[in-house]
Amino acid sequence: MKIVILGTAYPFRGGLATFNERLARQFQDDGNEVKIITFTLQYPSFLFPGKTQYTNDPAPANLPISRQLNSCNPFNWWRLGRLIRKQQPDMLICCYWMAFFAPTYGTICRLAKKNGVTKCIALVHNLFGHEKSILDKLFAPYFVKAQDAFVTLSDAVAKDINSQFSILNSQFSIPIAVSPHPIYDHYGERMSKEEACQVLGLDPKKQYLLFFGLVRAYKGLDLLIDALEKVKDTRPELQLLIAGEFYEDEDKYRQQIVNNGLQDRIIIRNEFIPDADLRKYFGAADLIVQPYKSATQSGVTQVAFHFEKPMLVTNVGGLGEIVHHGKMGYAVAPDSQDIAEAIEDYFYANRQEAFTEYVRQEKTKYSWNKMTSAFMHVLQ
């Protein structure tokens, strides 16, 4: 089949770009002709809170990626939509994660599918943003109505799509497949705690909680800091390692740390962590913590699966669908007391070995060929 993936990819950085590139490789492995069309302009600079949108890593080998899409130029959308219509791919996959891109994708899909050949299938990470926006109500319906089918990574997002069709008074059922986030498998071998701590300049005798990824309000870092304060006396060897670029004010978190008397218990690495360094941070960690206040799913859980690390997540969105409470980790309420109790239980009851073995068994469920099979299923 001829497949076009429309979304972020090299030279842009981040989990979504990584996801699209790995998905494209799996379609190639399945015997399809695949290309990715990514952005010339992804976000206007004033809308991007980070230091840079671009990666320093080399371009992916043997993966056709062309920069043709401008998120802010309707003339570009019309030109690209007509170009894709002429090329007649069997499947146009729009990788959607926020309402800002709804007009872009919605316009291109409407133009491309006029050839009577191309089917538009949306890969939806989030239908609605983590931080509420009027754009969700204004723009999301325009995108949704342009699609022929959907693939989501969680039941929570599938419910959002079904709800949107009910609002739109749709007279037909739309194919939706739920395929959990596959495991990223290109980050290298698991690194021992001793080796990882040596490389990172950490004390291997300490116990480490890892909060990994971009720091944004909905990810609940403040809850985790408060939780650590609650267990600091009973767990004197416990440290919190925060590894990721802050997309909001770092100072407010540093003030919270001071207020809780945790200056010597928290290590902050405020920087974007390149792929090659992930094995170091996950290798040093005893427990991966995602104290999110809202979520659909998260690529961090799948990285934890790859490195066979137990997890503590909050039971929001699709996180509780993946992390089985009491078997491979914890899925608790987004509350600092509940998070603290789970942390205490994990170390007091020495659950690391049992949880790690369950993660090792469970990770086999999340393969990339299952994801590509989901696209073929809704296409048929």
MOZIGI-V528590 format. One line per field, one symbol per residue. ss: DSSP state (h for helix, s for strand, l for the rest). phi: phi as a letter, one per 30 degrees, with the letter a starting at -180 (. if undefined). burial: I if it has 16 or more other ideal C-beta (glycine too) atoms within 10 Angstrom, else O. A space follows every 50 residues. Layout:
ss=???
phi=???
burial=???
This chain:
ss=lssssslllllsllhhhhhhhhhhhhhhhlllssssssssslllhhhlll lllsllllllllllsssssslllhhhhhhhhhhhhhhlllssssssllhh hhhhhhhhhhhhhhhlllsssssslllllllllhhhhhhhhhhhllllss ssllhhhhhhhhhhhhhlllllllssssllllllllllllllhhhhhhhh llllllssssssllslhhhlhhhhhhhhhhhllllllssssssllslllh hhhhhhhhhllllllsssslllllhhhhhhhhhhllssssllllllllhh hhhhhhllllssssllllhhhhllslllsssslllhhhhhhhhhhhhhll lhhhhhhhhhhhhhhllhhhhhhhhhhhhl
phi=.cbcccldaecdcjdddeddddddddddddjccbbcccddbdbdedccdd daccccdddddhbdbbcbccdcbeddddddddddeddhddbcccccbade cddddddddddddddicdccbcccdbdcddcebddeddceeddeddccab bbcadddeddddddddddhdcbccdbccbeedddbbciddcddddddddd icddddcbccccjecbeddiedddddddddcdddbdcdbcccblddcbdd dddddddddciceccbcccdadddedcddddddddcacbbdddaacaadd ddddeechcdbbbcdbhcdddccddicblbbbddbdddddddddddddch deddddddeedddddccddddddddddddd
burial=OOIIIIIIIIIIIOIIIIIIIIIIIIIIOIOIOIOIIIIOOIIOOOOOOO OOIOIOOOOIOOIOIOIOIIIOOOOIIOOIIOOIIOOOIOIIIIIIIIII IIIIIIIIIIIIIOOOOIIIIIIIIIIIIIOOOOIIOOIIIOIIOIIIII IIIIOIIIOIIOOIIOOOOOOOOIOIIIIIIIIIOOIOOOIOIOOIIOOI OIOOOIIIIIIIIIIIOOIIIOIIIIIIIIIIOOIOOIIIIIIIIIIOOO OOIOOIIOOIOIOOIIIIOOOIIOOOIIIIIIIIIIIIIIIIIIIIIIII IIIIIIIIIIIIIIIIIIIIIIIIOOIIIIIIOIIIOIIIIIIIOIIOOO IOOOIOOIIOOIIOOIOIOOIIOIIOOIIO
